[in-house]
């Protein structure tokens, strides 16, 4: 695993958009902290920020700002023999947009990588490799934690649906449902529709 370049807290204008139909000659670990627009597999996705994607070498890269300044951290790296096994063990997928509640722990590691770039230490390359491996491990932890939270919401939404059907006479309203679940109304609408294929009763 070899880090070739990285950037921390890079800022671009609200008009910024990158179009690389053939990607770059290395892997790109991208953290986007601001609202953004991604085009993946022909589909445009708008996000509020806190996104991570690892583009494979040669994968198309279409991403940029969405109505606000574009703030990102990034690491370009290459893999050596055995590194793919390490990534597979972590369960990290390439070319997949991931959204988290908080990406700052990952950004801090990119900041350390960025600072190490200018180090005169004879161990700088080894340090950068270790920091990259730690960054990937921390990403795997974020993925695992996110999956656990999603699983918890899935269970709670299933219980909620059963309650709605068992007691239709109750005064069900979105605000009253969202408060104990600690979720927004938009999250409730989207999650309920995705899970059960129908809109929640209002």
C-alpha positions as CSV (number, residue, x, y, z in Angstrom):
1,X,0.0,0.0,0.0
2,X,1.6,3.3,-1.1
3,X,0.3,6.8,-0.7
4,X,1.2,9.0,-3.6
5,X,-0.6,12.2,-2.8
6,X,-3.3,13.7,-0.4
7,X,-5.1,16.8,0.4
8,X,-6.8,18.0,3.6
9,X,-9.6,20.6,3.8
10,X,-9.5,21.5,0.1
11,X,-12.1,24.0,-0.8
12,X,-13.7,24.7,-4.2
13,X,-16.4,27.1,-5.4
14,X,-20.1,26.2,-5.5
15,X,-19.6,25.8,-9.3
16,X,-17.0,23.1,-8.9
17,X,-17.5,19.7,-10.7
18,X,-15.0,17.0,-11.6
19,X,-15.5,14.9,-14.7
20,X,-13.0,12.1,-15.2
21,X,-14.5,9.5,-17.5
22,X,-11.6,7.1,-17.0
23,X,-10.7,8.1,-13.5
24,X,-7.1,8.3,-12.6
25,X,-4.2,5.9,-12.6
26,X,-4.6,5.2,-8.8
27,X,-7.2,4.6,-6.2
28,X,-8.9,7.7,-4.7
29,X,-10.2,7.8,-1.2
30,X,-12.5,10.8,-1.2
31,X,-14.2,12.4,1.9
32,X,-16.8,15.1,1.0
33,X,-17.9,17.2,4.0
34,X,-20.2,19.6,2.2
35,X,-23.4,19.2,0.2
36,X,-22.5,17.5,-3.1
37,X,-23.6,16.0,-6.3
38,X,-22.4,12.6,-7.4
39,X,-23.1,10.8,-10.7
40,X,-22.6,7.0,-10.3
41,X,-23.8,4.4,-12.8
42,X,-25.7,7.0,-14.7
43,X,-27.7,8.1,-11.6
44,X,-27.3,11.6,-10.1
45,X,-27.3,11.7,-6.3
46,X,-27.5,14.8,-4.2
47,X,-26.2,14.6,-0.7
48,X,-26.0,16.8,2.4
49,X,-22.3,16.0,3.1
50,X,-20.4,13.5,5.2
51,X,-19.9,11.2,2.3
52,X,-17.1,8.8,1.5
53,X,-16.3,6.9,-1.7
54,X,-13.2,5.0,-2.7
55,X,-12.8,5.0,-6.5
56,X,-11.0,2.1,-8.1
57,X,-8.2,2.8,-10.4
58,X,-9.7,3.7,-13.8
59,X,-13.3,4.1,-12.4
60,X,-15.2,7.1,-13.8
61,X,-15.3,10.0,-11.3
62,X,-18.1,12.6,-11.5
63,X,-18.6,14.7,-8.4
64,X,-18.8,18.2,-7.3
65,X,-20.5,21.0,-5.4
66,X,-24.2,21.3,-4.8
67,X,-25.2,25.0,-4.1
68,X,-22.5,25.5,-1.6
69,X,-18.7,25.6,-1.3
70,X,-17.2,22.1,-1.9
71,X,-15.0,20.9,1.0
72,X,-13.1,17.6,0.7
73,X,-10.2,15.5,1.9
74,X,-8.6,13.0,-0.4
75,X,-5.9,10.4,-0.6
76,X,-4.5,8.9,-3.8
77,X,-2.9,5.5,-3.3
78,X,-1.9,2.3,-4.9
79,X,-2.2,-1.3,-3.7
80,X,0.5,-3.9,-3.6
81,X,0.2,-7.7,-3.5
82,X,-2.0,-8.8,-0.6
83,X,-3.6,-5.4,-0.1
84,X,-6.9,-6.4,-1.8
85,X,-7.2,-9.3,0.7
86,X,-6.9,-6.8,3.5
87,X,-9.6,-4.6,2.0
88,X,-11.9,-7.5,1.4
89,X,-11.5,-8.6,5.0
90,X,-12.6,-5.1,6.1
91,X,-15.7,-5.4,3.8
92,X,-15.0,-2.1,2.0
93,X,-16.5,-1.8,-1.4
94,X,-15.1,0.4,-4.2
95,X,-17.2,2.9,-6.2
96,X,-19.9,3.0,-3.6
97,X,-21.2,6.2,-2.1
98,X,-21.4,6.0,1.7
99,X,-23.0,8.5,4.0
100,X,-22.3,8.8,7.7
101,X,-23.4,11.0,10.5
102,X,-19.8,12.2,11.1
103,X,-16.7,11.9,9.0
104,X,-14.4,14.0,11.2
105,X,-12.5,11.0,12.6
106,X,-11.6,10.1,9.1
107,X,-10.7,13.7,8.1
108,X,-8.3,13.9,11.1
109,X,-6.4,10.9,9.8
110,X,-6.1,12.5,6.3
111,X,-4.8,15.6,8.1
112,X,-2.1,13.5,9.7
113,X,-1.3,12.0,6.3
114,X,-1.1,15.5,4.8
115,X,1.3,16.7,7.5
116,X,3.4,13.6,7.1
117,X,3.8,14.4,3.4
118,X,6.3,17.2,4.3
119,X,8.1,15.2,6.9
120,X,11.9,14.7,6.6
121,X,11.7,11.5,8.6
122,X,13.4,8.5,7.1
123,X,10.3,6.6,8.1
124,X,7.8,8.9,6.4
125,X,6.7,6.3,3.8
126,X,6.1,3.6,6.4
127,X,4.2,6.1,8.5
128,X,2.0,7.1,5.6
129,X,1.3,3.5,4.8
130,X,0.3,2.8,8.5
131,X,-1.9,5.9,8.5
132,X,-3.6,4.8,5.3
133,X,-4.2,1.3,6.8
134,X,-5.6,2.9,9.9
135,X,-7.9,5.2,7.8
136,X,-9.3,2.2,6.0
137,X,-9.8,0.3,9.3
138,X,-11.6,3.4,10.8
139,X,-13.8,3.5,7.6
140,X,-14.7,-0.2,8.2
141,X,-15.7,0.6,11.8
142,X,-17.9,3.5,10.5
143,X,-19.5,1.1,8.0
144,X,-20.1,-1.5,10.8
145,X,-21.5,1.1,13.2
146,X,-23.8,2.6,10.5
147,X,-25.1,-0.9,9.7
148,X,-25.9,-1.5,13.4
149,X,-27.8,1.7,13.6
150,X,-29.7,0.9,10.4
151,X,-30.6,-2.5,11.8
152,X,-31.9,-0.9,15.0
153,X,-34.1,1.5,13.0
154,X,-35.3,-1.4,10.8
155,X,-36.5,-3.2,13.9
156,X,-38.2,-0.1,15.4
157,X,-39.9,0.7,12.1
158,X,-41.2,-2.9,11.9
159,X,-42.7,-2.6,15.4
160,X,-44.2,0.8,14.5
161,X,-45.8,-0.6,11.4
162,X,-47.4,-3.4,13.5
163,X,-48.7,-0.9,15.9
164,X,-50.3,1.2,13.2
165,X,-52.1,-1.8,11.8
166,X,-53.2,-3.1,15.2
167,X,-54.5,0.2,16.5
168,X,-55.7,2.2,13.4
169,X,-58.0,4.3,15.7
170,X,-55.1,6.0,17.4
171,X,-54.2,9.5,16.2
172,X,-51.1,8.7,14.3
173,X,-49.2,11.7,13.0
174,X,-45.7,12.0,11.6
175,X,-44.3,14.4,14.4
176,X,-45.6,12.1,17.1
177,X,-43.9,9.1,15.4
178,X,-40.6,10.8,14.7
179,X,-40.0,12.2,18.2
180,X,-39.5,8.9,20.1
181,X,-37.6,7.4,17.2
182,X,-35.3,10.5,17.1
183,X,-35.5,10.7,13.3
184,X,-36.6,13.4,10.8
185,X,-39.9,13.2,8.9
186,X,-38.0,12.9,5.6
187,X,-36.0,10.0,6.9
188,X,-39.2,8.3,8.1
189,X,-40.9,8.7,4.8
190,X,-38.0,7.4,2.8
191,X,-37.1,4.5,5.1
192,X,-40.7,3.4,5.5
193,X,-41.3,3.4,1.7
194,X,-38.0,1.6,1.1
195,X,-38.8,-1.1,3.7
196,X,-42.5,-1.7,3.1
197,X,-43.1,-0.4,-0.4
198,X,-45.9,2.0,0.6
199,X,-46.2,5.4,2.2
200,X,-46.7,5.6,6.0
201,X,-50.3,6.5,7.0
202,X,-50.8,10.1,7.9
